């Protein structure tokens, strides 16, 4: 394999595409249409507070990729940061293992989530056995073709459709708020009062809402293909976080007052509550657009994820870590890490279909997403730790950016994992005969075994058998390479 066979296309995309590479992972319309139900079930009328707090927490988590991106331009993202920042690369393999688990299970959001959403808007479809597999296959085929063709068509798609999606959600929220009129209230922003659920419930709701912002840092995976990466990656993260706030916070408030604060307890028991509110205030056209943009959310998420996964797997394979060397190759014509991307797409599709056959597409998506959420938080914790080590090793350490911010982020991450685990265990203990609750518990156990035991064993292997490979992992920087 020549050096050219491993090079992605330098300066292929710009800041605009970078912003929506991140926003595509967030999938705001899907959050509004159906995914905020979990937050409403906990926070009730104060769900918008939970969303705001979750956004602030996730913004804190973005300090680490922002700081690293200013110093290293490597498609390996969190894996490369952890590997190059720590002594002899020791946090690289375990970060890669956790990141990989997030990738493989996280595909359920699109592959199974879209199928579940289509069932929701047309229940009669459920009468056709296994039709959801056709939806899943069509979704998989779509993202396969688009990402195979190169980074330009895939990110141009996410950028144009993503901008339209944000604009639609913001305008729709404003219209609903205006239409509600006297039904508007400060109650959703209060910590006390008749409809208050208490600070602990609001914080617990924030835990669910954090996952609504997951993915804002994946623009780091296109560090080798974006123009001026050390400047534009950080800008992309900031703009993407701003756009997620614009898309989700006003819309969450609009859903609250649009449903009716006095009736908010019934919001969480209605699977299509977002569609109901849009129908009430925006009519058939509003519902149609919400459906279109929600489907687009799932598709954009799939394209963004495939783009991200293929590139960081390519980076790790190029380093000789975990993946076969062939994953480090790029397509001669399209300059995409085609083998790595297709390996992820196929493995995820098989897993999702098997889980969907066992539990049904909706329950299977939630079961797999439980492991997804825990594994990506572990990735953030490992990256945060690496940033602190990096600051000391390079003598760049600053108390706030290299110390307090990443440490606080990690503490919050541990809290989120703790509450997620206790919720999973309590549901299992309350109903141990439930197949779904047992699957949630199994998902958690497998996640921990994969990340902690698997990651520990692989780290030990590389430390003993391939110390040079581990020591050099994540060191590549596109800006140090000749043009």
N, C-alpha and C positions, 0 to 999 in steps of 0.2 A: 504494500500500500504506500503510495507516494504521499508527500506532505500536502499536495494539491487535493488529493482524494479526501482529506480531512478538513478542508477549509470551507466554512460557511461563507455566504456572500457578504462581504464587507460593505457598509454604507447602503444597504438595500432598502432600509425604511428610515423614517424620521420620527420626530417627537409625536406627531399626531397619531401615527399607527401605534407607537409605544404606549400612549395613554390608554388606548382601547384594547391593547393586548391585556392590560390589567383589568379594565372594566368588563371585558368579556367573561372573565372568571367570576365576577361578582353576580352577573345575571340579575339585574335589579327588577325587571318585569316579572320574572318567575317568583322573586321574593314577595312582591306585592300581590300577585294573583293567588298564590297558595301557601308559600313557605313561611309567612309571618304568623301563621296560625299558632305555632308552638309558643311564640313570644306572647301572643294575646292570651293564650291559655294560662299563662303565669302572671302577666302584668296587667291584664285587663285594660281599663281606660288609660292607664299610664304607660302603655307599651311604647309610645313615642319617646318617653324618658329612657326606657331600656335601650332603644335603638340609638339614641344620642350617646349614652354611656358606652355602648358597644363600639360605636364609631370612634369615640375618644380612645378607648382601649386599643383598638386596632391601629389607630394612628400612632400610638406609642410603639406598637409592635413594628411599625414600618421604619422606625429609627434605624434599626440594624441593617436592613437591605439598603437604605438610603446612604448610610455611612460607608458600607462596604462598596457600593456601586461607584462612589467617588474615587475609590482606590484600586479597584480591580474590574476589568471588563472580560468576564469569562461566562460562557453560556451555562456553566455548571451551577450558577446561582448559589443557593444555600449550601449545597454539597461542596462546591469549590471554595466558598468562603470559609466553611468550617475546616476543610482539609488544609488550606494554605495558611490559616491563621493560628492553628494549634501546633504544639510541639510534635514534630515528626508525623504530622497529618493525622493524628490519632482520632480526631472527631469526624474525619471524612467518611469512613465506611458506615458508621452507625447513623450519621445524618443521611447518607444515601439510602440506607435500608428504610428509614422512617419515611423519607421523601418518596421512595418507590411504593411503599404501602399506601400512602396517600394517593398516589397516581392510579394504582390499579383499582382500588376500591372507589375512588372519587369519580370514576367514569360513570358510576351508577346514577349520579345526578342527572346526566344527560341521557344516557341510554335507557334507563328505567324511568327516570323522572318525566321525560317527555311522553313516554307511553302512558304513564299514570295520568298526566294532565289531559291527554287526548281522551282517555276513558272518562275523565271528569266532565268534559264539555259535551261528550256524547255517550251517555251510559249504554245506549243500545249496542254500541260497539262491543261491549263486554260479552254479549251473547255469542260472539264468534270466537271459538276456541283458539287460543294461542295467536290471535291476530297481533298482539303486542310485540311478538317476535319480529313480525314484518316491520313494524314501526322502528324497533331497535336496530334492525338490519339496515333500513333506509337511512336512519340517523348516522350509523357507523359508516355506511358507504359515502354519505355526503361529506363528513369531516375527513375521511380518508382521501378522497379525490382532491378536495380543496387544499389540504395541507401538503399533499404530495406535489402539487403543481408549483409550490414555492411560497416563500414568506410574503411576497408582495400581494398576490391575490387574496391570500387568507387574511392578512391584517388589514388590507383595504376594505374587505367585507366587514370585519368586526368594527372597524373605525366608522364607516358610513352608517351601518345599521345601529351601532351603539350610540352614536350621537343622536340619531332619530329617536331611539328608545328613551334616552334621558330627557329629551325635549318633550316627548309625549307624556311621560310620567309627571313631569313638573307642571306642564300646562293642565293636564287632567286633574292634578291635585288642586291647583288654583281654582279651576272651575267648580269642583266639588265643594271646596271651602266657601266660595261665593254663594253657591246654590243653597248650602246649609243655612246660611244667614244667621238668625238668632240662635241656632243650634251650636254655634261655635262657643268654645269655652276654654278657660285656663286650667280646668280640671286635669287634662292630660299631662300638665306640667307641674302638678302639685304632688308633694310627698305625703300630704295628710288631707283629711276630709272624708266626706261620705263614701266616695268611690275609691279611696286610697287602699292599696293592697299591702302597703308597708315597704320599707326600704329593702328588706331581704328578698321579697318577691320581685321587686324591680331589678335588683342585682341578678337574681336568678334568671329573669327574663333577658337580661343583657347577655348572659352566657349563651342562650339560644341565638340571640341576635348577632353575636360575634361571627358566627358561621355565615351570616348573610354578607359579610364583607370579605370573607376568605378569598384570597387570590390576588389581592391588590399589589403584591410584590412580585408576581411572576414575570413582569416586564424585564426583570433581571436576566431571564433566560434568553433574551434576544440581544444581550450586551455585545455580541460579536457581529451583529448585523445592523445595528442602529447607528446613525451618524452621531459623532461626538458622544460616545457612550458615557463617559465620566460626568458629562453635564446633563444629557438628555434622559438617562435612566432615573436619576433623582427627580427631575422635573416631571417625568411621567408618573411617578408614584404620587407626588403632591397633587397634580391635576386630577388623577384618577380618584384619589380619596375625596377631593372636593366635589367631583361629579357624582360619586356615590352618595354623598350627603345631600346633594341637590335632588337626586332621584328618589331616595328612600325616606328621608326625614319628613318633608312636607306630605308625601303620599301616605305615610303611616298615620300622621295626624288626620289627614283627610278620610282615611278608612275609619278611624275612631269616631269622629263626629258624624261621618256619613252613615255609619251603622246606627249611631245613637248611643250616647254615654250610658243612659239608663238601661239599655238592653245589651250592653257590651259583653255580658257573660255568655250570651248565645253565639257570639262571633266565633269563638274557638270550636264550637260544636258543628259549625257549618263549613264543610270542606272547601266550598267555592265562595267563601265570604267576599273575597276581593272582587270576583266577577259580579256578585250580587250588588255591591255598592256601586260599581261602575255602571251597571245596568240601570240602577235607580236614578242616577244623576246625569249620566251621559248617553243613555239610551242604547239602541242596538249598534249604532256606529261606534260608540265608546267601547262596548263589549267586544265587538269585532276587532277593533284595533288592539285592545288589551290581549286578546287571544293571539293575534298575529305577532305582537311584540313578545309575548311570553314564549311562543314557539321559537321565535328568533333568539330569545335569551338562552334557551337550551342549546340551540345550534351554535351560537356565538361562544358559549361556554365550552362546547366540545371542540371547536376550532382552536380557541385560545389554549385549551388544555393540551391538545395534540401538539400544537406549536411549542409549548413549554416543555412538555415531557420529552419529545424527540430531541430537543436541544440539550437538556441537561444530561440525559442518558448518553447522548453523543459525547459530551464532555467527559463523563466518567469513563466511558469506553476508550476514549482517546488516551486517558491516563492509565488504562489497564486496571481499573478498579471495578469489581463486581461483574460488569457486563462484558460480553465477548468483544474482541477488537473490531469485528465487522460492524458493530453499532456505531463505531467512530467514523465510518465512511459517510460521504455525502453524495447525493445523486449528481452525476456529471453535468446534466443539463439544467436541472432545477435548483441545484445547490442546497437541497434539503437533506436532513438526516433520515432518509426514507426507511432504512432498515430498522432503526430504533423506533421510529414513529409507528410503523406497521406492526412491530412486535407488541408495543403497548396496546394498540387498538384491538388487535386480535385476542390477546390475553384477557383484556378487560371485557370484551364482548362475550367470550366464552364464560367467564365468571358470572357476569350479569345474567346471562340466559339461564345458567344452572340455578342461580339463586332465585331468579324470577319464576322458574318452574316449580321450585320448592315452596316459596312463600307468596307468590303473586308479585307483579312488578312494583306495586306501591310499597308493601311491607319490605320487600327485598331491598329497595332503594334506601329506606330508612335504616335497615340493619347494617348495610354496607357503609352508609354515611356515618354511622356511629364510630366505626374504626377510622374513617377518613378524618373526622374532626379531631380525634385524640392524636393521631399520627402527625397531622400538620402542626398541632400545638407543640408536640415534641420537637419537630423540626425547628420551630421558632426558638424554643428554649435552648437547643444546641447551638443555633446560630448566634443567639444573644450571648451565650457563654464564650463563644469563639471571638466575638467582637471585643469583649473585655480582655481576653488573652492577647488579641491582636494589638490592642492599645499599649499593653505593657511591653510586648516583644519589639514593637517598632518605636517605642518611646513617644508615641503620640497621645498617650492616655490623658483624657480630660474627664473630670469627675462626673459631669452631667451626661455627656454623649456616650462615653465608653464605660461608665460605671453605673450611675443611678438609673438611666433610661433602660438599658438592657436588663439590669437586675430586677427592676420593677416589672418589666414586661414578663420576665420568667416567673416571678412570684404570682402574677395574675394568671399566667398559663397554668401553673400548678393548681391554683384555685379552681379554674375552669375544669381541669381534668378531674379534680376531686369531686366536684358537684356532679359532673357527668357520670362518673363511676358510681357514686352513691345512688343516683337516680336509676341507673341500670340495675344495680343490685337490689334496691328496694322493690322495684317492679317485679323482678324475678322471684324474690322471697314472698311477695304478696300473691303471686300466681305462678308457682313453679311448674305447673302442667301446661302453661301457655307455650306453644311452639315458637312464637315470635319473641316473647320475653327471654326464653332460653337462648334463642339465636342472638339477641342483643348481648347477653352475657358471654356467649361463645365468641362473638365478634370482638369484644373487649379483651378477652383472654388471648385470642390469637394475635391481636394487635400488639399486646405487651410482649408475648413470646417472640414475635417477628422482630420487633424493634430492639428489645433489651437483650434477649438471648441470642437471636440471630445476628444482630449488630455487634454484640460482644464477641461472639465466636469469629466473625469475619475480621473484626479489628485485630484479634489475637493472631489469626492466620497471617494477615498481611504484615503485622509487626514482626513475626518470627520468620516467615518465608520470603516476603517481598518488601523489606524495609525501605529499599530505594524507591520502589513504586509509590509507597505510601508517603515518603518524604517529599516526593516531587508532585504529588497529586494536587490539583487545583492551582498550580503555579502559572498556568498559561494566561497571558493577557494579550488581547488582540491589538492593543495600541503599542505593544512592544515588538510586533511582527512587521517585517518589511511589506510594503504595499505590493 
